[in-house]
């Protein structure tokens, strides 16, 4: 099965190459016009070949090529690299075990310079003390889609092993760790949580990838963390995200398929991490619990209110929810 969608998964976060970008170019100003061209937007079409060949050679030792980049209020824009099995890289960094830790995993065709990383990082550090770790897994992320899908559990397991090592070196607590992943990155952090036996406090899946994942046993699931929250923004039949509920709490902004202000699937898909970043800063996206999918579609949910997103490590909820948003940041 091979098909082409305009702007399909163009990094799934505004990037199509591994070339570093001007982070200032992807900011809240860009979110005010989500249809504009981005610096990496030179590729208009990407082939999503679901029957393509898996690059088995690339998968050998792929988790060892991950980078773990730490940002704190002491180094908000200049990353410190943390290295597994190198205790000094952690001990002499700005990592503080007394602060909450959030790990961000980008999506397909992305890298450390992708907009998701800086927007969520700045939301956390603008609010309070935190250890923000950006997982750079570009070596796998820039491969063809089927190879990336096959390698996600491997890279996720490597992330879990890194978190375990980080805790061992610093004395940090599982209860203070929040894993956040977008698209393929959502299933990746699920694998990391599985490696950690579901002990981390929270996982947030931002429009988890749909193609090849609906029946995939390695997809994100509720046992991967104490609380698993999923935000669906492009779960339409032909969308890029998974449309079914897979978390403890599943949120469907504006119905979960198409987003106001967006004219492309990539914009709808990316809106998940834009909404999440805004919710960290303002905690203002209050949803209503829904009894069924028809209520979600018709916008007739009348259940209890519950906030979508935010950075609350003690958060817990169950069910399906709809929230209506505006078209511009902070929505």
N, C-alpha and C positions, 0 to 999 in steps of 0.2 A: 504494500500500500504506500504509494508515494504521492504527495500532493504539495502544492505551494500556496502559502497564504501571504498576502502583502504584509510586509514588516513582521512576519511571524517570528516570535521569540528573538527579536533583535536585541539580544542580551537578556531579554525579559526584564531589562531594567535600564534601557537606554544605552546599551553599548553593543557593538558588533565586532570589536577587535580587542586585542590585549594592549592597545596603545594607551598610555596614561592620558588622562583628560584634565581639563581645567575644572576642578570641583566647583568653582564658583559659577560655572556655566550651567550646572544642574542644581537649581535652588528653588525656593518658593516662587520666584518670579516665573520660572519655567512651568510650574504647576498651574499657573493661572491660564496658560494656553497649552494644554496637553497635546494638541495636534501639531505643534511647531516642530521644525527639524532640530535634532540634537546633534552635537559634534560628531557622534559615531554613526549617524543615520545615513551613511552613503549607500548602504546595501538596502535595496528596496524589496528584495525577495530572498527568502531562505528556504531551502528544500528540507522538509521534514520527512525523511525516508524511514518509515516505520519498519521496513523490511531490509534495511541496510545491513552491512556487515559490521560486526563488532570488532574493534581494534584490540585484540587480546594482548598484543605486545604493550600497548599503552597502559593497560590495566595493571601490569606487573609493577608492584611497588608504588602504585599511584598515591596511596595515602601518605607516603613518606614525603611527598612533594608539597603537601599542604603548608601554608604559612599561617601563623597565628599572630595577628597584629593588634597590640594593645594601645588603647587610647584612654586617658583619664583627664581630669581637670588640670593636672600638672603637665600633660602633653596632649592637648585636645586635637591637634592636627598632625603632629609628627609621631608616627607610630614607633613603638618599641616591639621588636620581634621576640616572641616567646618560643622556646624550642623544647620539644619533648625530650626527656632524658638529659637535659642540660639545666640543672637546678639553678646555676648562677644566672642564667638568662632570665629567670623568674625572680630570684631573690633580689637581684640588683635592678629590677624594673620598678615601675610605679604601681604595680599591682598591690591592692590593699584588701586583704581577706575580710576586713570588717565592712566593706562596701558591697552592694549587690553587683553581680556580674551578669552581663548580657552578651551572648555570642550571636553574631549576625552571619548567616550563610546566604550568599547571593545565588542567582539562578544560572541557567544555561547561557553560554556565550558571554559571561560576565567576568569581572575581575575585581581587585581591591579598590579600583577607582570608580566603580559604578555608583550611580546616584543613591541607591538604596543605603549603602554603607554610611555615607556622610550625612544623609538626612536623618536616619535613625540615631546615629552617633551623636549628632548635635542636639537632637531632642533630649536624649538622656543626660548629656553633660550640661545642657542648658537648664535642666531641672534640678540636678543635685549630684552628689558624689556617686560615681559608678566606675566599674571596670568594664569598658566596652572592648570586646575582642572581635575583630573582623576575621573571619575565616576566608583565606584566599585559596581557592581550589581551581584556578584557571586552567591548569594543565588538562584536567578532565573536562572542565566546563566548555572549552573551545573545541572539543571533539565532536563528531557527528552525534546526533541525538540518541541513537540506540546504544552507542558506546557509553555516553554519559549516563543513560538510565541504568545500564549494567553496573557501572562503577559507583553509583551513588551509595549503595550499602557499604562498599569498601571504604570510601572517604568518610562516611558517617561513623563507621566503627573506629576509624582513626581519630576522629574528633572526640568520640567518647573516651578513648584511651588517653588523649591529651587532657581532657577535663579531669579524669581520675588522677593523672600525674600532677596536675596543677593543684588539686585538692591535697594530695599527699605532701607536696612541697610547702604549701602555704598555710594549711589548716583551714582553708575556706570550707564552707558548708554547702552541701547539695541543695539545702533549702534556700540558698541565696543565689541560685543559678537559673537563668532564663535563656532558653535557646529559641532563636527566631530565625526562620528560614522562608525564603521566597521561591515559589514554583518548584523546580527540582530541589532547591535548598530546603524546602519544607519536609520532603521525604528524607533528605539527608540528615536533618537534625532529629527526625524520628528514629533513624538508625542509631544515631549517637545516644539518644535517650534509652534505646533498647540495650545498648552496650553497657549502660550505667544502671540497668535493671529498673528503669522507671523512677529513679530516686530524685532526679532534678525537680525543682519546684514547679516549673512551668515550661511548656513549649507553645509557641505561637506559629501556626502555619499560615503563611500569606499566599492566598490563592494557589494551593498546592497543584503541581502540574497534573493534567488529566491524561494526555496521550500515553498509553502503555502502563497506566497506573491504576485504572479502575479495578482490575482483578489482580493486581500485583501484591503478593504477600509481603513485600518490603515497604509498602507505603506507610505513611504516618498513621498511627492508631492510638487509641486512648491509653494503652498500657505503657506508652513511651515516657510518660511523666505523671506527676501527681495530678496536674491539670493540663489538658490539651485544648487549646482554643484555635479555631480555624476561621479565617475571614475569606469568604468567597466573593470575588468580584467579576469573574468571567467564566462562570460555569455553564454557559449556554451549550446546547448540543454540539455546536461547532466551535466552542470556545477553547481557550488555552488552559483553563483551570479545571479541577475536578468538581463536578456539580453536586455530588452526594455528601451527606453529613458523615464525617469521619472522626470528629472530636467529641470531647465532653460537651462543649458549647460550640455551635456553628452559627456564624453570623452571615447574613445575606444582605449587604448594603444595597439599597435600591432594587431589591429583588435578586441580586447575586449574579446577574448575567451581563448587564450593560450599565455603564456609569454615566451620569450627567456630565456633559462637557467633553465626552469622548466620542470620536468618530472611527476609531480603529480598535481591534481586539487587543493590540499591545497596550493601548492606553487603558482600556478596561482592566487588563491583567495587572499592570503596574499600579493601578489605583490602590491595590491592597496594601502595598508598603507605604504609600503616601498617606492613606487613612491611618495606618498604625502609628506612623511617626507623629501625626497631628494629635492622636489620642494620648500619646505619651506626654506631650506638652500640655494638653488642655483637659484630658479626660472628659470630653464633652459629647461624645457620640453615644447617646443613650438609646438602646434598642428595646423592642417589645418582643416578648416571647410569643411564639406561634404554635398553633396546634397541629398544623399540617402544611404541606408544600403549597397547596392552593392559597392559603392565607398569605404565605410569603409572596406569591406571584401577584395576588390581588391587593396587597397592602392592607389587609384587614386583620392583622395581628393585634390582639387586645390583652395579651398576658402581662405578667409582671415586667417591670423595667429592669434592665441589666446593662452595664456599660460595656461597650465593645473596645477591645484593645487595652490600653494603658500599661503601666509598669508595675502593677500590684502583684507582688510575689505570693500573697496570701489569697489571691482571687480564686474562686471556685464557683462553677455554675453548670447546669445541665440543660440541654435542649437546643431548639432551633430559634433563631432570633432575626428580626428584620430591623434595620435602621435606615432612615432616609437622610441623605446628605445633600449639601450644596455642591456646586461644580468647581469651586475654587478653594484652594488651601486657605484656612484649615478645615474647610468643608462644613 
